[in-house]
Protein backbone atom coordinates (compact mmCIF):
# COMPACT_ATOMS: atom_id res chain seq x y z
CA UNK A 1 0.00 0.00 0.00
CA UNK A 2 1.45 3.34 -1.11
CA UNK A 3 1.21 6.31 1.23
CA UNK A 4 0.47 9.70 -0.36
CA UNK A 5 1.01 13.06 1.32
CA UNK A 6 -2.00 15.42 1.07
CA UNK A 7 -1.38 18.32 -1.32
CA UNK A 8 -2.53 20.80 1.32
CA UNK A 9 0.10 19.65 3.82
CA UNK A 10 2.34 22.63 4.67
CA UNK A 11 6.12 22.48 4.53
CA UNK A 12 8.45 24.12 7.00
CA UNK A 13 10.17 27.05 5.28
CA UNK A 14 12.63 29.63 6.52
CA UNK A 15 10.45 32.59 7.63
CA UNK A 16 13.09 35.05 6.33
CA UNK A 17 11.54 34.77 2.85
CA UNK A 18 8.26 36.02 4.28
CA UNK A 19 9.72 38.66 6.63
CA UNK A 20 12.08 40.26 4.11
CA UNK A 21 9.52 39.98 1.34
CA UNK A 22 6.82 41.84 3.20
CA UNK A 23 9.32 44.37 4.56
CA UNK A 24 10.44 45.19 1.02
CA UNK A 25 6.81 45.44 -0.15
CA UNK A 26 5.95 47.82 2.69
CA UNK A 27 8.98 50.06 2.01
CA UNK A 28 8.41 50.07 -1.74
CA UNK A 29 4.68 50.62 -1.38
CA UNK A 30 5.27 53.51 0.99
CA UNK A 31 7.62 55.05 -1.55
CA UNK A 32 4.96 54.77 -4.26
CA UNK A 33 2.43 56.32 -1.87
CA UNK A 34 4.72 59.28 -1.25
CA UNK A 35 4.99 59.75 -5.00
CA UNK A 36 1.27 60.57 -5.00
CA UNK A 37 1.98 63.60 -2.79
CA UNK A 38 4.25 65.30 -5.34
CA UNK A 39 1.42 67.67 -6.33
CA UNK A 40 2.43 71.11 -5.03
CA UNK A 41 -1.16 71.83 -4.05
CA UNK A 42 -1.19 68.84 -1.71
CA UNK A 43 -1.08 69.85 1.98
CA UNK A 44 1.53 67.07 2.39
CA UNK A 45 3.77 68.29 -0.43
CA UNK A 46 6.42 69.68 1.91
CA UNK A 47 6.56 66.34 3.70
CA UNK A 48 6.99 64.51 0.40
CA UNK A 49 9.68 66.96 -0.68
CA UNK A 50 11.63 66.68 2.57
CA UNK A 51 11.56 62.87 2.50
CA UNK A 52 12.44 62.37 -1.17
CA UNK A 53 14.82 65.25 -1.94
CA UNK A 54 17.88 63.10 -1.16
CA UNK A 55 16.75 60.35 -3.51
CA UNK A 56 15.47 62.20 -6.55
CA UNK A 57 15.26 61.54 -9.45
CA UNK A 58 15.29 57.76 -8.81
CA UNK A 59 12.78 57.65 -5.96
CA UNK A 60 9.94 56.28 -8.05
CA UNK A 61 12.03 53.63 -9.84
CA UNK A 62 13.66 52.52 -6.60
CA UNK A 63 10.32 52.24 -4.83
CA UNK A 64 8.87 50.19 -7.68
CA UNK A 65 11.85 47.82 -7.71
CA UNK A 66 11.70 47.43 -3.95
CA UNK A 67 8.01 46.57 -4.08
CA UNK A 68 8.60 44.13 -6.95
CA UNK A 69 11.50 42.36 -5.21
CA UNK A 70 9.45 42.11 -2.04
CA UNK A 71 6.56 40.63 -3.97
CA UNK A 72 8.86 37.99 -5.53
CA UNK A 73 10.34 37.06 -2.16
CA UNK A 74 6.86 36.67 -0.70
CA UNK A 75 5.78 34.53 -3.66
CA UNK A 76 8.84 32.31 -3.28
CA UNK A 77 7.87 31.82 0.35
CA UNK A 78 4.32 30.93 -0.71
CA UNK A 79 5.64 28.44 -3.30
CA UNK A 80 7.91 26.76 -0.80
CA UNK A 81 5.29 26.78 1.94
CA UNK A 82 2.54 25.32 -0.20
CA UNK A 83 3.04 24.37 -3.87
CA UNK A 84 4.82 25.92 -6.83
CA UNK A 85 1.49 26.47 -8.59
CA UNK A 86 0.16 28.50 -5.66
CA UNK A 87 3.42 30.45 -5.60
CA UNK A 88 3.24 31.19 -9.32
CA UNK A 89 -0.36 32.30 -8.99
CA UNK A 90 0.40 34.69 -6.15
CA UNK A 91 3.53 35.82 -7.98
CA UNK A 92 1.59 36.72 -11.10
CA UNK A 93 -1.10 38.56 -9.16
CA UNK A 94 1.33 40.44 -6.90
CA UNK A 95 3.88 41.44 -9.53
CA UNK A 96 1.08 42.38 -11.92
CA UNK A 97 -0.44 44.56 -9.22
CA UNK A 98 2.86 46.34 -8.61
CA UNK A 99 3.38 46.93 -12.35
CA UNK A 100 -0.19 48.21 -12.70
CA UNK A 101 0.28 50.55 -9.74
CA UNK A 102 3.46 51.97 -11.26
CA UNK A 103 1.73 52.42 -14.60
CA UNK A 104 -1.17 54.32 -13.05
CA UNK A 105 1.26 56.48 -11.08
CA UNK A 106 3.29 57.31 -14.18
CA UNK A 107 0.21 58.21 -16.20
CA UNK A 108 -0.97 60.42 -13.37
CA UNK A 109 2.47 62.00 -13.10
CA UNK A 110 2.52 62.87 -16.78
CA UNK A 111 -0.92 64.45 -16.49
CA UNK A 112 0.15 66.34 -13.37
CA UNK A 113 3.26 67.72 -15.09
CA UNK A 114 1.14 69.01 -17.97
CA UNK A 115 -1.36 70.56 -15.56
CA UNK A 116 1.40 72.25 -13.54
CA UNK A 117 2.98 73.64 -16.71
CA UNK A 118 -0.37 74.99 -17.91
CA UNK A 119 -0.93 76.57 -14.50
CA UNK A 120 2.51 78.21 -14.55
CA UNK A 121 1.90 79.55 -18.07
CA UNK A 122 -1.41 81.03 -16.92
CA UNK A 123 0.26 82.79 -13.98
CA UNK A 124 2.91 84.25 -16.29
CA UNK A 125 0.39 85.48 -18.85
CA UNK A 126 -1.93 87.16 -16.38
CA UNK A 127 0.96 88.76 -14.47
CA UNK A 128 1.19 91.25 -17.35
CA UNK A 129 -2.08 92.80 -16.20
CA UNK A 130 -0.14 94.08 -13.17
CA UNK A 131 3.31 94.58 -14.69
CA UNK A 132 2.24 96.31 -17.92
CA UNK A 133 -0.60 98.40 -19.28
CA UNK A 134 -2.14 95.49 -21.15
CA UNK A 135 -5.06 93.21 -20.51
CA UNK A 136 -5.29 89.67 -21.84
CA UNK A 137 -7.63 89.36 -24.81
CA UNK A 138 -8.19 85.63 -24.23
CA UNK A 139 -9.40 86.06 -20.64
CA UNK A 140 -13.09 85.84 -19.76
CA UNK A 141 -15.24 88.95 -19.86
CA UNK A 142 -16.14 90.21 -16.40
CA UNK A 143 -19.80 89.53 -15.64
CA UNK A 144 -21.63 91.47 -12.90
CA UNK A 145 -23.24 88.40 -11.36
CA UNK A 146 -23.49 86.80 -7.91
CA UNK A 147 -21.30 83.84 -8.88
CA UNK A 148 -17.61 83.61 -8.03
CA UNK A 149 -15.40 85.64 -10.36
CA UNK A 150 -12.16 83.65 -10.93
CA UNK A 151 -9.36 85.87 -9.65
CA UNK A 152 -5.58 85.84 -9.30
CA UNK A 153 -3.63 87.93 -6.80
CA UNK A 154 -0.12 89.27 -7.42
CA UNK A 155 2.42 91.10 -5.31
CA UNK A 156 4.08 93.82 -7.39
CA UNK A 157 7.68 94.83 -6.65
CA UNK A 158 8.94 98.39 -6.95
CA UNK A 159 10.50 97.48 -10.33
CA UNK A 160 7.10 96.35 -11.62
CA UNK A 161 7.71 92.60 -11.39
CA UNK A 162 4.53 90.74 -10.43
CA UNK A 163 4.70 87.60 -8.27
CA UNK A 164 1.62 85.38 -7.94
CA UNK A 165 0.11 84.56 -4.56
CA UNK A 166 -1.21 81.33 -6.08
CA UNK A 167 -1.63 78.89 -3.17
CA UNK A 168 -1.86 81.71 -0.59
CA UNK A 169 -5.22 82.82 -1.93
CA UNK A 170 -8.52 80.93 -1.58
CA UNK A 171 -8.42 77.87 -3.83
CA UNK A 172 -11.96 78.48 -5.10
CA UNK A 173 -10.85 81.82 -6.57
CA UNK A 174 -8.10 80.39 -8.78
CA UNK A 175 -9.14 80.03 -12.45
CA UNK A 176 -8.34 76.78 -14.20
CA UNK A 177 -7.11 78.61 -17.31
CA UNK A 178 -6.53 82.08 -18.75
CA UNK A 179 -9.85 81.76 -20.57
CA UNK A 180 -11.67 81.38 -17.24
CA UNK A 181 -10.01 84.32 -15.44
CA UNK A 182 -12.14 87.43 -14.88
CA UNK A 183 -10.22 89.54 -12.34
CA UNK A 184 -6.62 90.28 -11.41
CA UNK A 185 -5.75 91.93 -8.09
CA UNK A 186 -2.40 93.74 -7.92
CA UNK A 187 -1.00 94.30 -4.43
CA UNK A 188 1.64 97.02 -4.04
CA UNK A 189 3.61 97.05 -0.79
CA UNK A 190 4.91 100.43 0.31
CA UNK A 191 6.32 102.25 3.34
CA UNK A 192 6.03 105.88 4.50
CA UNK A 193 8.36 107.74 6.82
CA UNK A 194 6.54 108.57 10.05
CA UNK A 195 9.34 110.26 11.98
CA UNK A 196 13.11 110.68 12.04
CA UNK A 197 14.64 110.94 15.51
CA UNK A 198 18.09 112.50 16.03
CA UNK A 199 20.45 111.21 18.70
CA UNK A 200 23.76 112.21 20.17
CA UNK A 201 26.65 111.67 17.79
CA UNK A 202 24.59 112.78 14.76
CA UNK A 203 22.89 109.39 14.38
CA UNK A 204 19.26 109.03 13.32
CA UNK A 205 16.48 106.51 13.83
CA UNK A 206 13.73 106.53 11.20
CA UNK A 207 10.28 105.13 11.82
CA UNK A 208 8.41 103.62 8.86
CA UNK A 209 4.79 102.63 8.55
CA UNK A 210 4.13 99.92 5.97
CA UNK A 211 0.97 99.71 3.89
CA UNK A 212 -0.46 97.99 0.86
CA UNK A 213 -2.49 99.30 -2.02
CA UNK A 214 -4.77 96.93 -3.92
CA UNK A 215 -5.79 97.59 -7.51
CA UNK A 216 -8.42 95.22 -8.91
CA UNK A 217 -8.60 95.02 -12.71
CA UNK A 218 -10.69 93.07 -15.18
CA UNK A 219 -8.35 90.51 -16.72
CA UNK A 220 -9.56 90.95 -20.29
CA UNK A 221 -9.42 94.71 -20.82
CA UNK A 222 -7.55 95.89 -17.68
CA UNK A 223 -10.41 98.07 -16.53
CA UNK A 224 -9.86 99.34 -12.99
CA UNK A 225 -12.76 98.28 -10.78
CA UNK A 226 -11.50 99.41 -7.39
CA UNK A 227 -8.47 100.74 -5.58
CA UNK A 228 -7.95 100.53 -1.82
CA UNK A 229 -5.22 101.15 0.71
CA UNK A 230 -4.73 99.23 3.95
CA UNK A 231 -2.35 100.64 6.55
CA UNK A 232 -0.20 98.38 8.66
CA UNK A 233 0.67 98.77 12.31
CA UNK A 234 2.43 101.91 13.49
CA UNK A 235 6.09 101.37 14.40
CA UNK A 236 6.96 101.75 18.06
CA UNK A 237 7.91 105.25 19.22
CA UNK A 238 11.50 106.41 19.41
CA UNK A 239 12.91 105.82 22.88
CA UNK A 240 14.98 108.20 24.96
CA UNK A 241 17.94 105.88 24.47
CA UNK A 242 18.40 103.63 21.42
CA UNK A 243 21.02 101.02 20.53
CA UNK A 244 22.81 101.50 17.21
CA UNK A 245 25.06 99.08 15.38
CA UNK A 246 28.76 99.81 15.72
CA UNK A 247 29.78 102.40 13.14
CA UNK A 248 26.21 102.95 11.90
CA UNK A 249 24.86 106.46 11.51
CA UNK A 250 21.28 105.41 10.75
CA UNK A 251 18.86 102.73 11.93
CA UNK A 252 15.20 102.10 11.18
CA UNK A 253 12.16 100.51 12.78
CA UNK A 254 9.03 99.47 10.92
CA UNK A 255 5.52 98.44 11.76
CA UNK A 256 4.14 95.23 10.34
CA UNK A 257 2.54 94.95 6.91
CA UNK A 258 -1.20 94.33 6.75
CA UNK A 259 -1.85 90.59 6.74
CA UNK A 260 -2.71 88.64 3.61
CA UNK A 261 -6.06 87.85 5.20
CA UNK A 262 -6.86 91.58 5.39
CA UNK A 263 -6.24 91.85 1.66
CA UNK A 264 -8.41 88.81 0.95
CA UNK A 265 -11.20 90.13 3.18
CA UNK A 266 -11.12 93.46 1.35
CA UNK A 267 -11.57 92.08 -2.16
CA UNK A 268 -13.76 89.12 -1.24
CA UNK A 269 -17.04 91.03 -1.81
CA UNK A 270 -15.93 91.62 -5.41
CA UNK A 271 -14.80 88.08 -6.05
CA UNK A 272 -17.69 86.41 -4.21
CA UNK A 273 -20.53 88.95 -4.35
CA UNK A 274 -23.79 88.30 -2.58
CA UNK A 275 -25.74 90.46 -5.02
CA UNK A 276 -25.16 92.09 -8.44
CA UNK A 277 -22.54 94.81 -8.12
CA UNK A 278 -20.96 93.33 -4.96
NORHU-V587476 format. One record per backbone hydrogen bond with DSSP energy under -1.0 kcal/mol. CO is the residue of the C=O (numbers start at 0). NH is the residue of the N-H. If there is no record, write none. Layout:
BEGIN
<<CO & NH> <CO & NH>>
END
This chain:
BEGIN
<<5 & 8> <13 & 16> <14 & 18> <15 & 19> <16 & 20> <17 & 21> <18 & 22> <19 & 23> <20 & 24> <21 & 25> <22 & 26> <23 & 27> <24 & 28> <25 & 29> <26 & 30> <27 & 31> <28 & 32> <29 & 33> <30 & 34> <32 & 35> <33 & 36> <34 & 37> <38 & 41> <41 & 44> <43 & 47> <44 & 48> <45 & 49> <46 & 50> <47 & 51> <48 & 52> <51 & 54> <51 & 55> <54 & 57> <57 & 61> <58 & 62> <59 & 63> <60 & 64> <61 & 65> <62 & 66> <63 & 67> <64 & 68> <65 & 69> <66 & 70> <67 & 71> <68 & 72> <69 & 73> <70 & 74> <71 & 75> <72 & 76> <73 & 77> <74 & 78> <75 & 79> <76 & 80> <77 & 81> <80 & 10> <82 & 86> <83 & 87> <84 & 88> <85 & 89> <86 & 90> <87 & 91> <88 & 92> <89 & 93> <90 & 94> <91 & 95> <92 & 96> <93 & 97> <94 & 98> <95 & 99> <96 & 100> <97 & 101> <98 & 102> <99 & 103> <100 & 104> <101 & 105> <102 & 106> <103 & 107> <104 & 108> <105 & 109> <106 & 110> <107 & 111> <108 & 112> <109 & 113> <110 & 114> <111 & 115> <112 & 116> <113 & 117> <114 & 118> <115 & 119> <116 & 120> <117 & 121> <118 & 122> <119 & 123> <120 & 124> <121 & 125> <122 & 126> <124 & 127> <125 & 128> <126 & 129> <126 & 130> <127 & 131> <135 & 138> <142 & 144> <149 & 181> <149 & 182> <151 & 184> <152 & 164> <153 & 186> <154 & 162> <156 & 159> <160 & 156> <162 & 154> <164 & 167> <165 & 168> <169 & 172> <172 & 150> <177 & 180> <180 & 139> <181 & 218> <182 & 151> <183 & 216> <184 & 153> <185 & 214> <186 & 155> <187 & 212> <189 & 210> <191 & 208> <194 & 206> <196 & 204> <198 & 202> <202 & 198> <203 & 250> <204 & 196> <205 & 252> <206 & 193> <206 & 194> <207 & 254> <208 & 191> <209 & 231> <210 & 189> <211 & 229> <212 & 187> <213 & 227> <214 & 185> <215 & 224> <215 & 225> <216 & 183> <217 & 221> <218 & 135> <222 & 217> <225 & 215> <227 & 213> <229 & 211> <244 & 247> <248 & 203> <250 & 205> <252 & 207> <255 & 232> <258 & 262> <259 & 263> <260 & 264> <261 & 265> <262 & 266> <263 & 267> <266 & 269> <266 & 270> <267 & 271> <270 & 148> <274 & 277>>
END
